[in-house]
Amino acid sequence: MCGISGVYNFKSNNPVDVQELKNSIELQSHRGPNSKNHLIDRVFGSAMARLSIIALDSDCPPYKSASDRFSIVFNGEIFNYKEIRKSLAHYNYPFRSESDTETLLAMYDLQIENPEQQLIGMYAYAIFDHLSGCLTLCRDRQGEKPLFYSITRDGIIFASELKSFQAFSAFESSPNLASISNFLSLSYTPGPDTAFEGVYEVSPSTIFRIDSRGSIESKKYWSLDGISINPDLNDRKVLLEELSNSFSSAIKYRMVSDVPVGMFLSGGLDSSLCLAFAQKQSPRFPIKAYTIGFDSAIEDEVKYAKIVAKHFDVEHRVVRLTPESIINDFSRIIYCSDNLLANPAMFANYQLSKVAGKEIRVTLNGGGGDELFYGYPTYQADVLHKALGPLRYFSQALQWTPSMFKAHHRGISLHYKLSKFIEGLSFDSDKAHYWWRTIFSDLEKTSGFKGKVSSSDSFQYCRAHYDFNLTNDLIRFADSDLSLWWRYMGLYQADTMSMANSLELRVPMMDHRFIEFARSIPLKRKFAFGKTKPLIREFAELILPSEIFNLKKKGFHIPLNEWLCSSLKEFMMDNLSEQRLKRLDFISPAFVSRLIDDHLNKISDNSYKLINLIVLLEWYDQFFLAKRSKI
């Protein structure tokens, strides 16, 4: 796991500025604290900061191939690299290391067709052909590892993190107001656009090539298109056996490491299953589990995580998230997530990674199961929305219903849930699914913000990710959640918060073979109205303690709404002061003041909206107003 950056001055033909390249990778030191290296070939340069996980004694890339034709910088892991290397044995390639990075480089050097198709792993890499002058950028299938690029007056720059672009004099930055609008609606920034104008991500499962003339070719090498339902999986015995085999393989590959592997344990079904199967793999090192907890009126996950850790006899550490830790780490969290992200869980993930990163270099988590196996209550809401049918036309008359239930700040209140659902009744099913997770509505953006920030239609942006070839709404929505919410919020958050603390986080359920398997399971085996993840519960019953597989789905929520009224109140008021708000001319201070008052008086739970605004102001200050380059 590493940070990479690079520059290719194909337009100007100016020699690469060595100091700029070094500065760009220095800004990612947290991603690779073990070693740094760079390579320059006149107009092309690449650099890498390495976190050593596999082949610890190998030199830090960039590497050049045996023929000297290709060079590579690589972020991530190829878990099946030993098998690939064995398949190349008959070529007698002169390997100089035992690394997965050089294995991939050899595939290019040997002209192996479509090498990315053979990779099992999480990765983002850059390959430069020193003979033809073609630069290839590639990301893993689901987008676990980030990779951004920008076309400049000199050519192209690329990096694992957006802040690295600030090191290049050819880079001119300004805020992307349409992306800021999307962020206000969603609490994350959906790609391929970013929060910086003129900066884009290389899309997941995509090969991006640019040659010395500036010609660009971009093609996807993997998708869920064409994965059909397997009728054999209607048989319970066959289904559970195949599920076990597929999941076991995903875990086995993610235990590949030359350093100890830990586990982020929530006490829920998915992370508990990950721990169970990780123990079965007989790891070279004992597994240490970490769980986040907090002191609040709402229940955290510690009680159930302790049960699981004891059941599987692993060392277990509870990490406490406090309002003070949020305040102390806030600026750095925003700096390290640099593409505008405001899901409250990021504070917990940062704190968990901060503690774990001092003891281990690699950890697993159980993310992705709710998208693959219909665990979110939003899917229940989708079915209910469709069933209510004609009642949707009376949604205005039902607006009074939530007032029957008092708003409170102990978790997500029934008042909040009813309000969102009834508001969503006025939309068609596609927009309703989008609506369940919106933060600021279009009406609120119009009244509280100005210019392009107020007028951008975030639903149309998300709707472009819907596959309308799918006739089943639920399958379409789950697929879109995987390609939007999970990629740009869940996976991006997992990467940035862990790597901010020099910790590699692996997500077994994002194994592309496991995703394909899950997609082939008949819907009736994965979804039941009124019961979340029935198949995973049935599977867990064979493996986990009864206290766990019978748990009602709660989701993970930190008590931010409660803390903003108490221990984080001063923090909120300082960060959303009228003086600070006026520094951004597209925000209405009066609108924000009403949000604060309604939250403090418990008229409504505005915690998601308020943290969105606090994050936005801090991000804007760091990257555009204060022009800080490093924290």
GUNU-345022 format. One line per 3 residues: number of its first residue (from 1); for each residue z, x, y of C-alpha. Coordinates in nm, 4 decimals. Each point is the difference from the previous one (the first is absolute). Example, Ala and Ser with C-alpha at 12.3 -4.5 7.8 and 13.67 -1.06 7.14 Angstrom:
2
1) 0.7800,1.2300,-0.4500; -0.0660,0.1370,0.3440 .
//
This chain:
631
1) 0.0000,0.0000,0.0000; -0.1057,0.1461,0.3292; -0.1441,-0.0461,0.3452 .
4) -0.3589,0.0954,0.0736; -0.2121,0.0340,0.3127; -0.3379,0.1376,0.0939 .
7) -0.2810,0.0286,0.2537; -0.3786,0.0212,-0.0312; -0.1847,0.0827,0.3231 .
10) -0.3464,-0.1054,-0.1176; -0.0946,-0.1321,0.3466; 0.0945,0.2895,0.2250 .
13) -0.0154,0.2804,-0.2572; 0.3045,0.1454,0.1753; 0.2172,0.2254,-0.2163 .
16) 0.3183,-0.1665,-0.1229; 0.3012,0.0696,0.2213; 0.2453,0.1587,-0.2449 .
19) 0.3077,-0.0851,0.2056; -0.0954,-0.3659,0.0318; -0.0451,-0.0203,-0.3777 .
22) 0.3370,0.1648,-0.0592; 0.1662,-0.2312,0.2516; -0.1513,-0.3056,-0.1686 .
25) 0.1556,0.0850,-0.3351; 0.3274,0.1075,0.1594; 0.0376,-0.3592,0.1216 .
28) 0.0099,-0.0980,-0.3707; 0.2586,0.2579,-0.1102; 0.2208,-0.2779,-0.1397 .
31) -0.2748,-0.0850,-0.2493; -0.0172,0.3540,-0.1334; 0.3022,0.2193,0.0692 .
34) -0.0596,0.2498,-0.2826; -0.3102,0.1807,0.1271; -0.2959,-0.0223,0.2390 .
37) -0.3509,0.1407,-0.0062; -0.3338,-0.0389,0.1756; -0.3649,0.0904,-0.0501 .
40) -0.2704,0.0478,0.2648; -0.3747,0.0355,-0.0436; -0.1208,0.0216,0.3599 .
43) -0.0574,-0.3699,0.0917; 0.2113,-0.1404,-0.2844; 0.3704,0.0395,-0.0527 .
46) 0.2632,-0.1643,-0.2201; 0.3758,0.0381,-0.0338; 0.2769,-0.1179,-0.2276 .
49) 0.3789,-0.0207,-0.0093; 0.1201,-0.0085,-0.3607; 0.2892,-0.1724,-0.1733 .
52) 0.0067,0.1726,-0.3394; 0.0221,-0.2446,-0.2929; -0.2483,0.1249,-0.2617 .
55) -0.0911,0.3626,-0.0760; 0.2791,0.1279,0.2231; -0.1253,0.3595,-0.0020 .
58) -0.3528,-0.0895,0.1142; -0.1135,0.1119,0.3429; -0.0228,-0.2603,0.2729 .
61) -0.3535,-0.1393,0.0525; -0.2544,-0.0042,0.1597; -0.1683,0.1429,-0.3098 .
64) -0.3552,0.1231,-0.0295; -0.1885,-0.0659,-0.3228; -0.1025,0.2777,-0.2391 .
67) -0.3548,-0.0133,0.1380; 0.1307,0.0101,0.3613; -0.2148,-0.3053,0.0711 .
70) 0.2806,-0.2581,0.0344; 0.3476,-0.0051,0.1521; 0.2699,-0.2654,-0.0307 .
73) 0.3168,-0.1276,0.1626; 0.1857,-0.2617,-0.2015; 0.2913,-0.2387,0.0547 .
76) 0.1559,-0.1751,-0.2974; -0.0044,0.0361,-0.3763; -0.2580,-0.0282,-0.2778 .
79) 0.2211,-0.0994,-0.2898; -0.2623,0.0507,-0.2728; -0.1180,0.3398,0.1229 .
82) 0.0917,0.1782,-0.3243; -0.2240,-0.2330,-0.2011; -0.2829,0.0467,0.2499 .
85) 0.0406,0.3752,-0.0167; -0.0137,-0.0133,-0.3798; -0.3264,-0.1982,0.0209 .
88) -0.1457,0.2824,0.2121; 0.0938,0.2725,-0.2495; -0.3554,0.0486,-0.1299 .
91) -0.1127,0.1040,0.3506; 0.2323,0.3044,-0.0122; 0.0783,-0.0515,0.3655 .
94) 0.2029,0.2918,0.1464; 0.3105,-0.1906,0.1126; 0.2412,0.1997,0.2108 .
97) 0.2918,-0.2459,-0.0080; 0.1516,-0.2818,-0.2060; -0.0243,-0.2518,0.2842 .
100) -0.1529,-0.3461,0.0072; -0.1656,0.0929,0.3310; -0.2084,0.2787,-0.1522 .
103) -0.0891,-0.2267,-0.2927; -0.1640,-0.2440,0.2417; -0.1676,0.2854,0.1886 .
106) -0.1473,0.1287,-0.3275; -0.1511,-0.3426,-0.0693; -0.1911,0.0240,0.3270 .
109) -0.0969,0.3612,-0.0647; -0.1310,-0.0954,-0.3447; -0.1941,-0.2941,0.1487 .
112) 0.1861,-0.2556,-0.2141; -0.1438,-0.3408,0.0872; 0.2354,-0.2379,0.1822 .
115) 0.3147,0.2073,-0.0605; 0.2196,-0.2499,0.1841; -0.0606,-0.2526,-0.2782 .
118) 0.1944,0.2186,-0.2428; 0.3111,0.0333,0.2149; 0.3283,-0.1745,-0.0774 .
121) 0.2282,0.0510,0.2937; 0.0669,-0.0321,0.3702; -0.1990,0.2265,0.2258 .
124) -0.1872,0.0656,0.3194; -0.2181,0.3080,0.0163; -0.2683,0.1812,0.1967 .
127) -0.2733,0.2034,-0.1698; -0.2323,0.2117,0.2124; -0.3355,0.1231,-0.1334 .
130) -0.0461,0.3354,0.1754; -0.3616,0.0158,-0.1171; -0.1297,-0.3403,0.1143 .
133) 0.2506,-0.0629,0.2799; 0.1125,-0.3351,-0.1448; 0.3614,-0.1137,0.0374 .
136) 0.1373,-0.2468,-0.2578; 0.3177,-0.2000,0.0646; 0.1455,-0.2155,-0.2782 .
139) 0.3028,-0.2240,-0.0562; 0.1578,-0.1405,-0.3133; -0.0873,-0.3473,-0.1167 .
142) 0.2890,-0.1906,0.1530; 0.0603,0.2213,0.3031; 0.3367,0.1490,-0.0945 .
145) -0.0751,0.3164,0.1967; -0.1185,-0.0278,0.3622; -0.3050,0.1695,0.1523 .
148) -0.1246,-0.0517,0.3570; -0.2997,0.1288,0.1926; -0.1458,-0.0048,0.3495 .
151) -0.3458,0.0895,0.1300; 0.0390,0.2259,0.3042; -0.2338,0.1672,0.2471 .
154) -0.0027,0.3062,-0.2310; -0.0308,-0.1756,-0.3370; 0.2688,-0.1475,-0.2258 .
157) 0.3711,0.0571,-0.0496; 0.2051,-0.1334,-0.2926; 0.3676,-0.0034,-0.0977 .
160) 0.2684,-0.1648,-0.2128; 0.1819,-0.1079,0.3151; -0.1306,-0.1237,0.3328 .
163) 0.2315,0.2211,0.2039; -0.1878,0.3075,-0.1250; -0.2998,-0.0998,0.2131 .
166) 0.2010,0.0752,0.3135; -0.0344,0.3709,-0.0801; -0.3793,-0.0060,0.0525 .
169) -0.1273,0.0331,0.3563; -0.3139,-0.1976,-0.0879; 0.2114,-0.3037,-0.0878 .
172) 0.0385,-0.2583,0.2735; 0.2487,-0.2738,-0.0802; 0.0650,-0.3455,0.1368 .
175) 0.1758,-0.3025,-0.1501; -0.2105,-0.2415,-0.2032; 0.0938,-0.3338,0.1587 .
178) -0.1609,-0.2094,-0.2764; 0.2065,0.1879,-0.2592; 0.3131,-0.0507,0.2106 .
181) -0.0760,-0.3718,-0.0041; -0.0344,0.0089,-0.3788; 0.3273,0.1894,-0.0230 .
184) 0.1779,-0.2676,0.2050; -0.1318,-0.2640,-0.2394; 0.0651,0.1885,-0.3237 .
187) 0.2573,0.2788,0.0626; -0.2473,0.2551,-0.1370; -0.3422,0.1314,0.1006 .
190) -0.2759,-0.1003,-0.2437; -0.2796,0.2502,-0.0564; -0.2543,0.1389,0.0317 .
193) 0.0946,-0.0096,0.3712; 0.3202,0.1698,0.1134; 0.2279,-0.0358,0.2998 .
196) -0.1970,0.2824,0.1667; -0.3410,-0.0788,0.1491; -0.2778,0.1856,-0.1795 .
199) 0.2145,0.0995,-0.2977; -0.0641,-0.1554,-0.3401; 0.1298,0.0278,-0.3508 .
202) -0.2150,0.0958,-0.2940; 0.0201,-0.3270,-0.1904; 0.1715,-0.0014,-0.3408 .
205) -0.2236,0.0628,-0.3043; -0.2662,0.1401,0.2308; -0.2098,0.3162,0.0133 .
208) -0.0856,0.0872,0.3622; -0.2599,0.2719,0.0632; -0.1281,0.1514,0.3225 .
211) -0.2616,0.2737,0.0159; -0.0912,0.2666,0.2562; -0.2278,-0.2471,0.1852 .
214) 0.2794,-0.2551,0.0313; -0.1493,-0.2424,-0.2533; 0.2769,-0.2072,-0.1624 .
217) 0.0038,-0.1536,-0.3476; 0.2931,-0.2124,-0.1131; 0.0216,-0.1643,-0.3412 .
220) 0.2684,-0.1658,-0.2091; 0.0465,0.1357,-0.3497; 0.2479,-0.2631,-0.1286 .
223) 0.0841,-0.3652,0.0562; 0.1380,-0.3024,-0.1825; -0.3437,-0.1620,0.0017 .
226) -0.1236,-0.0770,-0.3478; 0.3396,0.0187,-0.1710; -0.0031,-0.3119,-0.2107 .
229) 0.2850,-0.1927,-0.1569; 0.0722,0.1110,-0.3573; 0.0546,-0.3146,-0.2122 .
232) 0.1696,0.2058,-0.2725; 0.2912,0.0424,0.2389; 0.0839,-0.3685,-0.0357 .
235) 0.1703,0.1029,-0.3235; 0.3633,0.0828,0.0793; 0.0362,0.2803,-0.2535 .
238) -0.3243,0.1688,0.1030; 0.0798,-0.0371,0.3691; 0.3492,0.1492,-0.0195 .
241) -0.1180,0.2871,-0.2180; -0.2882,0.0836,0.2354; 0.2281,-0.0327,0.3018 .
244) 0.2447,0.2435,-0.1568; -0.2739,0.2499,-0.0879; -0.1634,-0.0134,0.3428 .
247) 0.3265,0.0305,0.1904; 0.1247,0.2780,-0.2264; -0.3166,0.2017,0.0660 .
250) 0.0338,-0.0469,0.3762; 0.3591,0.1250,-0.0114; -0.0842,0.2903,-0.2315 .
253) -0.2558,0.1410,0.2421; 0.2388,-0.0341,0.2931; 0.2612,0.2050,-0.1794 .
256) -0.2361,0.3009,0.0125; 0.1944,0.2519,0.2074; 0.1412,0.3505,-0.0005 .
259) 0.3043,-0.1181,0.1976; 0.2536,-0.2819,-0.0673; -0.1162,-0.3601,0.0516 .
262) 0.2291,-0.2609,0.1550; -0.0107,-0.3794,0.0260; 0.0408,-0.2398,0.2924 .
265) 0.1918,-0.2758,-0.1767; 0.0292,-0.3406,0.1645; 0.1588,-0.1847,-0.2907 .
268) -0.2982,-0.2369,-0.0115; -0.2407,-0.0453,-0.2891; -0.2707,0.2478,0.0976 .
271) 0.2053,0.3079,0.0824; 0.2299,-0.0677,-0.2959; -0.2991,-0.0084,-0.2346 .
274) -0.1276,0.3238,0.1527; 0.3340,0.1645,-0.0724; 0.0058,-0.1338,-0.3556 .
277) -0.3433,0.1393,-0.0811; 0.0631,0.3269,0.1844; 0.3023,0.0575,-0.2247 .
280) -0.2185,-0.0648,-0.3066; -0.2354,0.2779,0.1034; 0.2742,0.2581,-0.0715 .
283) -0.0402,0.1805,0.3322; 0.0575,0.3728,0.0228; 0.2662,-0.0661,0.2612 .
286) 0.2736,-0.2680,0.0182; -0.0942,-0.2908,0.2266; 0.2106,-0.0637,0.3078 .
289) -0.0162,-0.3525,0.1466; 0.0492,-0.0938,0.3675; 0.0786,-0.3442,0.1426 .
292) 0.0276,-0.1131,0.3611; 0.2979,-0.2110,0.1021; 0.1470,-0.1371,0.3225 .
295) 0.3104,-0.1777,0.1231; -0.0935,-0.3540,0.0929; 0.0593,-0.3674,-0.0670 .
298) -0.3160,-0.0017,-0.2112; 0.0016,0.1506,-0.3474; -0.1664,0.3367,-0.0530 .
301) -0.1463,0.1395,-0.3229; 0.2794,0.2370,-0.0970; 0.1817,-0.2242,-0.2488 .
304) -0.3056,-0.0480,-0.2205; -0.1266,0.3555,0.0370; 0.3342,0.1251,-0.1326 .
307) -0.0373,-0.2220,-0.3065; -0.3459,0.1432,-0.0716; 0.1023,0.3601,0.0622 .
310) 0.2976,-0.0369,-0.2341; -0.2126,-0.1727,-0.2650; -0.2455,0.2922,-0.0069 .
313) 0.2680,0.2637,0.0542; -0.1475,0.1702,0.3064; 0.1710,0.1683,0.2907 .
316) 0.0082,-0.2502,0.2858; 0.0529,0.0459,0.3707; 0.0479,-0.2772,0.2554 .
319) -0.1322,0.0769,0.3491; 0.1362,-0.2051,0.2880; -0.2245,-0.1231,0.2805 .
322) 0.1963,-0.0588,0.3188; -0.0945,-0.1080,0.3522; 0.1014,0.3492,0.1137 .
325) -0.2480,0.1624,-0.2400; -0.2796,-0.2201,0.1366; 0.0863,0.0996,0.3570 .
328) 0.0275,0.3700,-0.0841; -0.3273,0.0182,-0.1942; -0.2048,-0.2568,0.1904 .
331) -0.2140,0.2348,0.2083; -0.0866,0.2186,-0.2954; -0.0811,-0.3008,-0.2204 .
334) -0.2535,-0.1254,0.2555; -0.1413,0.3496,0.0434; -0.0472,0.0477,-0.3734 .
337) -0.1564,-0.3435,-0.0552; -0.2395,0.0646,0.2918; -0.2457,-0.2847,-0.0718 .
340) 0.2254,-0.2839,0.1253; 0.2198,-0.1406,-0.2755; 0.3014,-0.2270,0.0503 .
343) 0.1075,-0.1476,-0.3323; 0.3828,0.0200,0.0077; 0.0048,0.1398,-0.3549 .
346) -0.1356,0.3254,0.1453; 0.3471,0.0826,0.1318; 0.1472,-0.0353,-0.3480 .
349) -0.2806,0.2000,-0.1593; 0.0420,0.2784,0.2542; 0.3751,0.0230,-0.0565 .
352) -0.0428,-0.0064,-0.3789; -0.2643,0.2748,0.0201; 0.2108,0.2020,0.2419 .
355) 0.2848,0.0236,-0.2492; -0.2141,0.0319,-0.3137; -0.2278,0.2599,0.1598 .
358) 0.2922,0.2416,0.0278; 0.0499,-0.0099,-0.3778; -0.3402,-0.0626,-0.1618 .
361) -0.3712,0.0331,0.0843; -0.1472,-0.2911,-0.2006; 0.1037,-0.3611,-0.0507 .
364) -0.1455,-0.3207,-0.1450; 0.0301,-0.3510,0.1364; -0.0842,-0.3448,-0.1337 .
367) -0.2343,-0.1141,0.2778; -0.3112,-0.2105,-0.0570; 0.1289,-0.2370,-0.2664 .
370) 0.0268,-0.2999,0.2324; -0.3690,0.0263,0.0937; -0.1148,0.0485,-0.3587 .
373) 0.2249,-0.2631,-0.1592; 0.0456,-0.2617,0.2752; 0.3577,0.0799,0.0934 .
376) -0.0046,-0.1027,0.3654; 0.1144,-0.3495,0.1083; -0.3191,-0.0134,0.2095 .
379) -0.1944,-0.0798,-0.3200; 0.2335,-0.2923,-0.0663; -0.0627,-0.1105,0.3592 .
382) -0.3771,0.0213,-0.0593; 0.0222,-0.2375,-0.2960; 0.2295,-0.2410,0.1869 .
385) -0.2314,0.0105,0.3023; -0.2932,-0.1076,-0.2164; 0.2013,-0.2672,-0.1812 .
388) 0.1155,-0.1658,0.3225; -0.3617,-0.0633,0.0929; -0.0184,-0.2863,0.2539 .
391) 0.3507,0.0707,0.1309; -0.1520,0.2981,0.1769; -0.1465,-0.2391,0.2555 .
394) 0.3544,-0.1079,0.0939; 0.1338,0.3521,0.0505; 0.0679,-0.0652,0.3695 .
397) 0.2198,-0.2946,-0.0910; 0.1981,0.2223,-0.2378; 0.0811,0.2638,0.2616 .
400) 0.3492,-0.1454,0.0471; 0.0961,0.0612,-0.3645; 0.1242,0.3621,0.0330 .
403) 0.2451,-0.1115,0.2704; 0.1940,-0.1790,-0.2743; 0.0994,0.3452,-0.1234 .
406) 0.1803,0.2331,0.2362; -0.1513,0.3447,0.0526; 0.2253,0.2822,-0.1136 .
409) -0.0236,0.3757,-0.0290; 0.1132,0.0479,-0.3597; -0.3257,0.0891,-0.1699 .
412) -0.3063,-0.2202,0.0452; 0.1254,-0.3490,0.0864; -0.1388,-0.3282,-0.1285 .
415) -0.0702,-0.0815,0.3659; -0.2335,0.2996,0.0222; -0.1740,-0.0757,-0.3309 .
418) -0.0530,-0.3683,0.0815; -0.1302,0.0792,0.3461; -0.2617,0.2406,-0.1374 .
421) -0.1025,-0.2379,-0.2771; -0.0360,-0.3088,0.2174; -0.1924,0.1942,0.2618 .
424) -0.2305,0.1193,-0.2770; -0.0717,-0.3547,-0.1154; -0.2409,-0.0451,0.2891 .
427) -0.2275,0.2784,-0.1321; -0.2393,0.0183,-0.2901; 0.1213,0.1870,-0.3083 .
430) -0.1532,0.3339,0.1009; 0.1641,0.0093,0.3410; 0.3261,-0.1434,-0.1359 .
433) 0.0349,0.2939,-0.2390; -0.0516,0.2375,0.2914; 0.2462,-0.2031,0.2073 .
436) 0.2950,0.0353,-0.2395; 0.0375,0.3654,0.1044; -0.0951,-0.0095,0.3679 .
439) 0.2475,0.1267,0.2592; -0.1452,-0.1024,0.3380; -0.2297,-0.3027,-0.0039 .
442) -0.3248,-0.0147,0.1974; 0.1714,-0.2370,0.2451; 0.2894,0.2429,0.0488 .
445) -0.2405,0.2896,0.0504; -0.1835,-0.2036,0.2640; 0.3177,-0.0890,0.1894 .
448) 0.1871,0.3286,-0.0408; -0.2755,0.2621,0.0292; -0.3077,0.0728,0.2085 .
451) -0.3575,0.1128,-0.0455; -0.1408,0.1028,-0.3383; 0.3492,0.0089,-0.1513 .
454) 0.0315,-0.3741,0.0584; -0.3483,-0.1043,-0.1072; -0.0668,0.1834,-0.3286 .
457) -0.0297,-0.2394,-0.2967; 0.1932,0.1750,-0.2756; -0.0766,-0.2695,-0.2568 .
460) -0.3723,0.0697,0.0131; 0.0790,0.3672,-0.0560; 0.2023,-0.0858,-0.3111 .
463) -0.2442,-0.2646,-0.1194; -0.2617,0.2738,-0.0385; 0.2113,0.1308,-0.2897 .
466) -0.0221,-0.3311,-0.1890; -0.2388,0.0005,-0.2951; -0.1675,-0.3405,0.0240 .
469) -0.1822,0.0593,-0.3269; 0.3349,-0.0803,-0.1600; 0.0302,-0.3750,-0.0439 .
472) 0.3738,0.0059,-0.0688; 0.2017,0.0123,0.3211; 0.3035,0.1720,-0.1510 .
475) -0.2003,0.2833,-0.1516; -0.1830,0.0471,0.3311; 0.3279,0.0069,0.1924 .
478) 0.1673,0.2451,-0.2394; -0.3019,0.2310,0.0187; 0.0039,-0.0126,0.3792 .
481) 0.3734,0.0736,0.0061; -0.0653,0.3049,-0.2152; -0.2741,0.1240,0.2334 .
484) 0.1749,-0.0888,0.3279; 0.3750,-0.0561,0.0015; 0.0752,0.2401,-0.2823 .
487) -0.2404,0.2779,0.1009; 0.0653,0.0049,0.3721; 0.3670,-0.0941,-0.0014 .
490) 0.1490,0.0742,-0.3422; -0.1857,0.3131,-0.1069; -0.0293,0.1434,0.3496 .
493) 0.3702,-0.0514,0.0575; 0.0847,0.1539,-0.3382; -0.2060,0.3095,0.0766 .
496) 0.1051,0.0590,0.3593; 0.3721,-0.0622,-0.0446; 0.0278,0.2159,-0.3132 .
499) -0.2208,0.2821,0.1276; 0.1920,0.0061,0.3280; 0.2772,0.1347,-0.2226 .
502) -0.2167,0.2305,-0.2162; 0.0224,-0.2378,-0.2953; -0.2902,-0.1023,-0.2229 .
505) 0.0115,-0.3693,-0.0913; -0.1982,-0.1248,-0.3003; -0.0793,-0.3664,-0.0660 .
508) -0.0755,-0.0587,-0.3722; -0.1300,-0.3533,0.0491; -0.2774,0.1416,0.2179 .
511) -0.1553,0.1736,-0.2998; -0.3555,-0.1375,0.0249; -0.0131,-0.0666,-0.3747 .
514) 0.3185,-0.2067,0.0258; -0.1403,-0.1911,0.2978; -0.3166,-0.0758,-0.1971 .
517) 0.2076,-0.1142,-0.2978; 0.2177,-0.2264,0.2152; -0.3105,-0.1490,0.1599 .
520) -0.1414,-0.0859,-0.3464; 0.3044,-0.2078,-0.1016; -0.0610,-0.3785,0.0152 .
523) 0.1600,-0.1474,0.3110; 0.2062,-0.2527,-0.1955; 0.1850,0.2895,-0.1677 .
526) 0.0884,0.1605,0.3344; 0.0757,-0.2960,0.2249; 0.2162,-0.3111,-0.0351 .
529) 0.0982,-0.2311,0.2837; 0.3716,0.0215,0.0668; 0.0426,0.3256,-0.1955 .
532) -0.0937,0.3445,0.1273; -0.1603,0.2581,-0.2298; 0.0477,-0.1866,-0.3307 .
535) -0.1887,0.2629,-0.2008; 0.2052,0.2907,0.1363; 0.3197,-0.1942,-0.0682 .
538) -0.1107,-0.0597,-0.3567; -0.0840,0.3681,-0.0349; 0.3281,0.1088,0.1610 .
541) 0.2014,-0.2173,-0.2386; -0.0950,0.2415,-0.2783; 0.1198,0.3035,0.1949 .
544) 0.2483,-0.0698,0.2797; 0.3566,-0.1354,0.0142; 0.0211,-0.3792,0.0289 .
547) 0.1556,0.0254,0.3477; -0.3309,0.1483,0.1222; -0.2808,-0.1941,-0.1664 .
550) 0.1662,-0.3303,0.0943; 0.0372,0.0983,0.3663; -0.1530,-0.2356,0.2530 .
553) -0.2655,0.1653,0.2166; 0.1636,0.0901,0.3323; -0.2228,0.2612,0.1588 .
556) 0.1389,0.2928,0.1926; 0.1340,-0.0719,0.3478; 0.2202,0.2178,0.2152 .
559) 0.2381,-0.1966,0.2273; -0.1966,0.0819,0.3124; 0.0303,-0.3520,0.1425 .
562) 0.3796,0.0231,-0.0296; 0.0217,0.3542,0.1389; -0.2159,-0.0792,0.3051 .
565) 0.2729,-0.2421,0.1058; 0.2783,0.2527,-0.0511; -0.0142,0.3739,-0.0681 .
568) -0.3673,0.0330,0.0993; 0.0196,-0.2278,0.3033; 0.0383,0.2834,0.2524 .
571) -0.2802,0.1923,-0.1726; -0.2250,-0.3070,0.0289; 0.0838,-0.0658,0.3645 .
574) -0.0611,0.3631,0.0973; -0.3321,0.0179,-0.1816; -0.1189,-0.3357,0.1354 .
577) 0.1290,0.0381,0.3529; -0.2169,-0.1432,0.2766; -0.0505,0.3472,0.1448 .
580) -0.1344,0.1312,-0.3310; -0.2149,-0.3076,-0.0658; -0.1730,0.0379,0.3356 .
583) -0.1331,0.3383,-0.1108; -0.2388,-0.1950,-0.2234; -0.1978,-0.2286,0.2258 .
586) -0.1135,-0.2303,-0.2807; 0.3492,-0.1344,-0.0881; 0.1780,-0.2825,0.1856 .
589) 0.3683,0.0941,0.0578; 0.0884,-0.3673,0.0466; -0.1467,-0.0835,-0.3413 .
592) 0.2015,0.2769,-0.1661; 0.3162,-0.1110,0.1789; -0.0387,-0.3494,-0.1505 .
595) -0.0407,0.1494,-0.3474; 0.3215,0.1968,0.0425; 0.1970,-0.2967,0.1330 .
598) -0.1168,-0.2324,-0.2790; 0.0942,0.2595,-0.2607; 0.3446,0.0739,0.1434 .
601) 0.0717,-0.3729,0.0313; -0.1245,-0.0591,-0.3570; -0.2588,-0.2502,0.1145 .
604) -0.2495,0.1889,-0.2140; -0.0193,0.3173,-0.2039; -0.2176,0.2303,0.2110 .
607) 0.1018,0.3236,-0.1709; -0.3511,0.0775,-0.1313; -0.1513,-0.0587,0.3429 .
610) 0.2620,0.2053,0.1774; -0.0265,0.2979,-0.2328; -0.3798,-0.0145,0.0362 .
613) 0.0401,0.0328,0.3751; 0.2636,0.2739,-0.0224; -0.2275,0.2005,-0.2318 .
616) -0.3045,-0.0569,0.2219; 0.1770,0.1260,0.3131; 0.1350,0.3096,-0.1745 .
619) -0.3418,0.0781,-0.1559; -0.1783,-0.0468,0.3327; 0.2521,0.2202,0.1735 .
622) -0.0256,0.2814,-0.2554; -0.3764,0.0132,-0.0332; -0.1283,-0.1078,0.3418 .
625) 0.2653,-0.0065,0.2711; 0.2263,0.2939,-0.0783; -0.2826,0.1855,-0.1807 .
628) 0.2467,0.1598,-0.2356; -0.1711,0.2089,-0.2661; 0.2983,0.0730,-0.2225 .
631) 0.3527,-0.1185,-0.0739 .
//
